[in-house]
Amino acid sequence: MMPALPMWGDIAARVRPVLQRLPMQPPGLALAALLNRFLRPKLPADAAEALSNRTVQIDVSDLGLVLRLRLGAHGFGLAATGEPVALRIAASAPVFLRLLRGEDDADRLFFERMMVMEGDTEFGLILKNTLDAIGPLWHAPQRH
């Protein structure tokens, strides 16, 4: 397991109060764009259909970010205000990064309470199994 980024807690503590005052739409749109670029092209049609038109709330707990997204006919986008949340996933930024890079398993993170998943269990399993089948979404550049 990769250790947390050096001084990440200090950085997150300083950034969190600022981020919490800002609207969540810009980071939500940025995440939707990244998912459309790196995840959407890899989604099998049956998985895309099963995951469509449901709201997923992603809480980046250490930064205070609460991002609500949904997959629609034109890809990932912001969920409408007041839209019921099918699944809530919460973790710190370094945990999400390790998960995206394939350095950690979602099951292990869940059972070690580093990640919280709440809501529709069947929907959560479809999402988890789909992501497991696709593999890492982001590969860090090799350091020399």
HUKARA-V530853 format. One record per pair of residues at least 24 apart in sequence whose C-alpha atoms are under 10 Angstrom apart, sorted by the first residue. I is the first residue (numbers start at 0). J is the second residue. D is the distance in whole Angstrom. If there is no record, write none. Layout:
# HUKARA-V530853
i:I j:J d:D
i:I j:J d:D
This chain:
# HUKARA-V530853
i:0 j:97 d:9
i:0 j:102 d:7
i:0 j:103 d:7
i:1 j:93 d:9
i:1 j:94 d:10
i:1 j:97 d:8
i:1 j:102 d:7
i:1 j:103 d:9
i:2 j:93 d:9
i:2 j:94 d:10
i:2 j:97 d:10
i:3 j:91 d:10
i:3 j:92 d:10
i:3 j:93 d:6
i:3 j:94 d:8
i:3 j:97 d:9
i:4 j:92 d:10
i:4 j:93 d:7
i:7 j:61 d:9
i:7 j:92 d:9
i:7 j:93 d:8
i:8 j:61 d:8
i:8 j:62 d:10
i:8 j:91 d:10
i:8 j:93 d:10
i:10 j:61 d:10
i:10 j:62 d:9
i:11 j:60 d:10
i:11 j:61 d:6
i:11 j:62 d:6
i:11 j:63 d:9
i:11 j:91 d:9
i:11 j:92 d:9
i:12 j:61 d:7
i:12 j:62 d:7
i:12 j:63 d:10
i:13 j:62 d:9
i:14 j:61 d:9
i:14 j:62 d:7
i:14 j:63 d:9
i:15 j:60 d:9
i:15 j:61 d:7
i:15 j:62 d:5
i:15 j:63 d:6
i:15 j:64 d:8
i:16 j:62 d:8
i:16 j:63 d:8
i:17 j:62 d:9
i:17 j:63 d:9
i:18 j:62 d:7
i:18 j:63 d:7
i:18 j:64 d:7
i:19 j:62 d:8
i:19 j:63 d:6
i:19 j:64 d:7
i:19 j:65 d:9
i:20 j:63 d:10
i:21 j:64 d:10
i:22 j:64 d:10
i:22 j:65 d:10
i:23 j:63 d:10
i:23 j:64 d:7
i:23 j:65 d:7
i:23 j:66 d:6
i:23 j:67 d:9
i:23 j:77 d:10
i:24 j:65 d:10
i:24 j:66 d:8
i:24 j:67 d:9
i:24 j:77 d:7
i:24 j:78 d:10
i:25 j:66 d:10
i:25 j:77 d:10
i:26 j:64 d:8
i:26 j:65 d:9
i:26 j:66 d:7
i:27 j:57 d:9
i:27 j:64 d:9
i:27 j:65 d:8
i:27 j:66 d:5
i:27 j:67 d:7
i:27 j:68 d:7
i:27 j:75 d:10
i:27 j:76 d:8
i:27 j:77 d:6
i:27 j:78 d:9
i:28 j:66 d:9
i:28 j:67 d:10
i:28 j:68 d:9
i:28 j:75 d:9
i:28 j:76 d:7
i:28 j:77 d:7
i:29 j:76 d:9
i:29 j:77 d:10
i:30 j:66 d:8
i:30 j:67 d:10
i:30 j:68 d:9
i:30 j:75 d:9
i:30 j:76 d:9
i:30 j:77 d:9
i:31 j:66 d:10
i:31 j:67 d:10
i:31 j:68 d:7
i:31 j:69 d:9
i:31 j:70 d:9
i:31 j:74 d:8
i:31 j:75 d:5
i:31 j:76 d:5
i:31 j:77 d:7
i:32 j:74 d:9
i:32 j:75 d:7
i:32 j:76 d:8
i:33 j:75 d:9
i:33 j:136 d:10
i:34 j:70 d:10
i:34 j:74 d:8
i:34 j:75 d:7
i:34 j:76 d:9
i:34 j:136 d:9
i:35 j:70 d:9
i:35 j:73 d:9
i:35 j:74 d:6
i:35 j:75 d:6
i:35 j:76 d:9
i:36 j:74 d:10
i:36 j:75 d:10
i:36 j:136 d:10
i:37 j:135 d:10
i:37 j:136 d:6
i:37 j:137 d:8
i:38 j:74 d:10
i:38 j:75 d:9
i:38 j:130 d:9
i:38 j:133 d:8
i:38 j:135 d:10
i:38 j:136 d:7
i:38 j:137 d:10
i:39 j:70 d:9
i:39 j:73 d:10
i:39 j:74 d:7
i:39 j:75 d:8
i:40 j:74 d:10
i:41 j:129 d:10
i:41 j:130 d:10
i:41 j:132 d:10
i:41 j:133 d:7
i:41 j:134 d:10
i:41 j:136 d:9
i:42 j:129 d:8
i:42 j:130 d:9
i:42 j:132 d:10
i:42 j:133 d:8
i:43 j:129 d:8
i:43 j:133 d:9
i:46 j:125 d:7
i:46 j:126 d:8
i:46 j:128 d:10
i:46 j:129 d:7
i:46 j:130 d:10
i:47 j:71 d:9
i:47 j:72 d:9
i:47 j:74 d:9
i:47 j:126 d:10
i:47 j:129 d:9
i:48 j:72 d:9
i:49 j:122 d:8
i:49 j:125 d:8
i:49 j:126 d:9
i:50 j:122 d:7
i:50 j:123 d:9
i:50 j:125 d:8
i:50 j:126 d:7
i:50 j:129 d:10
i:51 j:75 d:9
i:52 j:78 d:9
i:52 j:85 d:10
i:53 j:78 d:8
i:53 j:82 d:9
i:53 j:83 d:8
i:53 j:84 d:7
i:53 j:85 d:6
i:53 j:86 d:8
i:53 j:122 d:9
i:54 j:78 d:6
i:54 j:79 d:9
i:54 j:82 d:7
i:54 j:83 d:7
i:54 j:84 d:5
i:54 j:85 d:5
i:54 j:86 d:7
i:54 j:87 d:9
i:55 j:82 d:10
i:55 j:83 d:9
i:55 j:84 d:6
i:55 j:85 d:6
i:55 j:86 d:5
i:55 j:87 d:6
i:55 j:88 d:8
i:55 j:118 d:9
i:55 j:122 d:10
i:55 j:123 d:9
i:56 j:83 d:10
i:56 j:84 d:6
i:56 j:85 d:8
i:56 j:86 d:6
i:56 j:87 d:5
i:56 j:88 d:6
i:56 j:89 d:8
i:56 j:116 d:10
i:56 j:117 d:10
i:57 j:86 d:9
i:57 j:87 d:6
i:57 j:88 d:5
i:57 j:89 d:6
i:57 j:90 d:8
i:57 j:95 d:10
i:57 j:116 d:10
i:58 j:87 d:7
i:58 j:88 d:6
i:58 j:89 d:4
i:58 j:90 d:7
i:58 j:91 d:8
i:58 j:92 d:9
i:58 j:114 d:10
i:58 j:115 d:9
i:59 j:88 d:9
i:59 j:89 d:6
i:59 j:90 d:6
i:59 j:91 d:5
i:59 j:92 d:6
i:59 j:93 d:9
i:59 j:94 d:9
i:59 j:95 d:8
i:60 j:88 d:10
i:60 j:89 d:6
i:60 j:90 d:6
i:60 j:91 d:5
i:60 j:92 d:7
i:60 j:114 d:10
i:61 j:89 d:10
i:61 j:90 d:8
i:61 j:91 d:5
i:61 j:92 d:7
i:61 j:93 d:9
i:62 j:90 d:10
i:62 j:91 d:7
i:62 j:92 d:7
i:63 j:91 d:9
i:63 j:92 d:10
i:64 j:89 d:10
i:64 j:91 d:10
i:64 j:92 d:10
i:65 j:89 d:9
i:84 j:117 d:10
i:84 j:118 d:8
i:84 j:119 d:9
i:85 j:117 d:8
i:85 j:118 d:6
i:85 j:119 d:6
i:85 j:120 d:9
i:85 j:121 d:10
i:85 j:122 d:7
i:85 j:123 d:8
i:86 j:116 d:7
i:86 j:117 d:6
i:86 j:118 d:5
i:86 j:119 d:6
i:86 j:120 d:8
i:86 j:121 d:10
i:86 j:122 d:7
i:86 j:123 d:7
i:86 j:126 d:10
i:87 j:115 d:8
i:87 j:116 d:6
i:87 j:117 d:5
i:87 j:118 d:6
i:87 j:119 d:9
i:87 j:123 d:9
i:88 j:114 d:7
i:88 j:115 d:6
i:88 j:116 d:5
i:88 j:117 d:7
i:88 j:118 d:9
i:88 j:123 d:9
i:89 j:113 d:8
i:89 j:114 d:6
i:89 j:115 d:5
i:89 j:116 d:7
i:89 j:117 d:9
i:90 j:114 d:5
i:90 j:115 d:7
i:90 j:116 d:9
i:96 j:136 d:10
i:96 j:137 d:9
i:97 j:135 d:9
i:97 j:137 d:10
i:98 j:130 d:10
i:98 j:134 d:10
i:98 j:135 d:8
i:98 j:136 d:9
i:98 j:137 d:9
i:99 j:130 d:9
i:99 j:134 d:9
i:99 j:135 d:5
i:99 j:136 d:5
i:99 j:137 d:6
i:99 j:138 d:8
i:99 j:139 d:10
i:100 j:134 d:9
i:100 j:135 d:5
i:100 j:136 d:6
i:100 j:137 d:5
i:100 j:138 d:6
i:100 j:139 d:7
i:101 j:131 d:9
i:101 j:134 d:7
i:101 j:135 d:5
i:101 j:136 d:8
i:101 j:137 d:8
i:101 j:138 d:8
i:102 j:135 d:8
i:102 j:138 d:10
i:103 j:135 d:10
i:104 j:131 d:9
i:105 j:130 d:10
i:105 j:131 d:9
